[in-house]
């Protein structure tokens, strides 16, 4: 098994850093601090970080073809104008905001948005994953989950990979790129508690078709072969919880990683001072691009 190291490039001490996505137009990394309701845009070239508040917990931020940003919040999906900071609500299929909020999301290669919710009470069946077209018309694609989390597509666009963290599994579906429909669900990676590497959180995929998952409670990002279910690589992280990752940079050879401080005791925070930081790893391979939202 290969092992890799990551470097903290922005020691911001986020409460719950999450949802990284690469904006190829601005050459910046979008990411969120969920519990502080902050959308961030980090410039790796200068180390500068811009922030906007969206007033409610926010879980993902993805650039659009119009130049603004779509953001998932407790009150649904909004559009954020980075020039003015103005927020426009656009969709909220999961209206039970007292116990549910949006969580991880990503656009498929055609720019459709797949976005899921999480149950605050972790009640089985309370949350869902939705697919949105460019006009924010939506359908439920994965119903009745607990914590809709990491998702990505195979390099040839024929497989959709999906994580409901509570199951400790990565599932795969056959994917129809023309319609956005998913079928034939099966498990490709099983991560039992006995492995001692935590639970799978956010996810991305590299150009070789291998999956990278942030591990909550596992102090790592793990690389999996979805053909065999084998753990084939690990980025060792200097913090116990890792939320998500995405490839970025001009060559898509930089793996950006988000982490939280949430849930750590004062003693643990002393032990892991970089928790809540933004990290980068150079794994020696390339990843897939973040597709902007098509609306």
BELRAZI-V171821 format. One record per residue. N is the residue number from 1. RES is the residue in one letter. SS is DSSP state (A for helix, B for strand, O for the rest). PHI is phi in whole degrees, -180 to 180 (NA if undefined). Layout:
n->[N,N]
res->[RES,RES]
ss->[SS,SS]
phi->[PHI,PHI]
//
This chain:
n->[1,2,3,4,5,6,7,8,9,10,11,12,13,14,15,16,17,18,19,20,21,22,23,24,25,26,27,28,29,30,31,32,33,34,35,36,37,38,39,40,41,42,43,44,45,46,47,48,49,50,51,52,53,54,55,56,57,58,59,60,61,62,63,64,65,66,67,68,69,70,71,72,73,74,75,76,77,78,79,80,81,82,83,84,85,86,87,88,89,90,91,92,93,94,95,96,97,98,99,100,101,102,103,104,105,106,107,108,109,110,111,112,113,114,115,116,117,118,119,120,121,122,123,124,125,126,127,128,129,130,131,132,133,134,135,136,137,138,139,140,141,142,143,144,145,146,147,148,149,150,151,152,153,154,155,156,157,158,159,160,161,162,163,164,165,166,167,168,169,170,171,172,173,174,175,176,177,178,179,180,181,182,183,184,185,186,187,188,189,190,191,192,193,194,195,196,197,198,199,200,201,202,203,204,205,206,207,208,209,210,211,212,213,214,215,216,217,218,219,220,221,222,223,224,225,226,227,228,229,230,231,232,233,234,235,236,237,238,239,240,241,242,243,244,245,246,247,248,249,250,251,252,253,254,255,256,257,258,259,260,261,262,263,264,265,266,267,268,269,270,271,272,273,274,275,276,277,278,279,280,281,282,283,284,285,286,287,288,289,290,291,292,293,294,295]
res->[X,X,X,X,X,X,X,X,X,X,X,X,X,X,X,X,X,X,X,X,X,X,X,X,X,X,X,X,X,X,X,X,X,X,X,X,X,X,X,X,X,X,X,X,X,X,X,X,X,X,X,X,X,X,X,X,X,X,X,X,X,X,X,X,X,X,X,X,X,X,X,X,X,X,X,X,X,X,X,X,X,X,X,X,X,X,X,X,X,X,X,X,X,X,X,X,X,X,X,X,X,X,X,X,X,X,X,X,X,X,X,X,X,X,X,X,X,X,X,X,X,X,X,X,X,X,X,X,X,X,X,X,X,X,X,X,X,X,X,X,X,X,X,X,X,X,X,X,X,X,X,X,X,X,X,X,X,X,X,X,X,X,X,X,X,X,X,X,X,X,X,X,X,X,X,X,X,X,X,X,X,X,X,X,X,X,X,X,X,X,X,X,X,X,X,X,X,X,X,X,X,X,X,X,X,X,X,X,X,X,X,X,X,X,X,X,X,X,X,X,X,X,X,X,X,X,X,X,X,X,X,X,X,X,X,X,X,X,X,X,X,X,X,X,X,X,X,X,X,X,X,X,X,X,X,X,X,X,X,X,X,X,X,X,X,X,X,X,X,X,X,X,X,X,X,X,X,X,X,X,X,X,X,X,X,X,X,X,X,X,X,X,X,X,X]
ss->[O,B,B,B,B,O,B,B,B,B,O,O,O,O,O,B,B,B,B,B,B,B,B,O,O,O,O,B,B,B,B,B,B,A,A,A,O,B,B,B,B,B,B,O,O,O,O,B,B,B,B,B,B,O,O,O,O,B,B,B,B,B,B,B,O,O,O,O,B,B,B,B,B,O,O,B,B,B,B,B,O,O,O,O,O,O,B,B,B,B,B,O,O,O,O,O,O,O,O,B,B,B,B,B,B,B,B,O,O,O,O,O,B,B,B,B,B,B,B,O,O,O,O,O,O,O,B,B,B,B,B,B,O,O,O,O,O,B,B,B,B,B,B,B,B,O,B,B,B,B,B,B,B,O,O,O,O,O,B,B,B,B,B,B,A,A,A,O,B,B,B,B,B,B,B,O,O,O,O,O,O,B,B,B,B,B,B,B,B,B,O,O,A,A,A,O,O,O,B,B,B,B,B,B,B,B,O,O,O,O,B,B,B,B,B,B,O,O,O,B,B,B,B,B,B,O,O,O,O,B,B,B,B,B,B,B,O,O,O,O,B,B,B,B,B,B,B,B,O,O,O,O,O,B,B,B,B,B,B,B,O,O,O,O,O,A,A,A,A,A,A,O,O,O,O,O,O,B,B,B,B,O,O,O,O,O,B,O,O,O,O,O,B,O,O]
phi->[NA,-76,-123,-132,-119,-122,-114,-76,-105,-154,-88,-94,57,-65,-67,-146,-65,-160,57,-72,-147,-95,-99,-69,-71,-89,57,-131,-99,-89,-159,-128,-113,-55,-77,-97,56,-112,-97,-119,-135,-102,-102,-63,-71,-115,79,-84,-131,-94,-137,-133,-94,-115,74,-123,-50,-129,-121,-149,-145,-133,-66,-118,-71,-89,96,-100,-133,-95,-133,-91,-133,-66,-99,107,-95,-127,-105,-112,-90,-70,-76,-113,82,-68,-121,-126,-74,-126,-164,-153,-72,-107,-82,-84,-73,-71,-125,-127,-145,-67,-129,-75,-159,-164,-98,-75,-61,-97,90,-72,-98,-108,-140,-120,-116,-132,-86,-58,-89,54,-82,-56,90,-79,-116,-146,-118,-118,-117,-115,-86,-67,-103,69,-70,-136,-135,-85,-105,-130,-86,64,-110,-103,-142,-65,-133,-57,-156,-169,-120,-66,-56,-93,68,-100,-131,-109,-103,-149,-121,-105,-52,-61,-82,60,-135,-110,-104,-124,-129,-67,-122,-101,-65,-74,-109,82,-80,-120,-146,59,-69,-153,-91,-113,-136,-117,-124,-65,-57,-66,-70,71,-120,83,-109,-73,-117,-75,-148,-141,-137,-98,-70,-90,85,-91,-94,-118,-123,-70,-113,-75,87,-116,50,-165,-114,-107,-107,-121,-94,-72,-76,-116,80,-82,-79,-116,-163,-151,-94,-83,-109,-86,-158,-72,-115,-128,-97,-162,-159,-156,-86,-152,88,-58,-102,55,-113,-115,-98,-89,-134,-106,-142,-115,-104,-52,87,-99,-75,-57,-67,-67,-65,-69,-75,-124,-66,-90,-58,91,-88,-103,-120,-138,-127,-108,-81,84,-149,-110,-120,-95,-76,-79,-84,-71,-67,-85,-125]
//
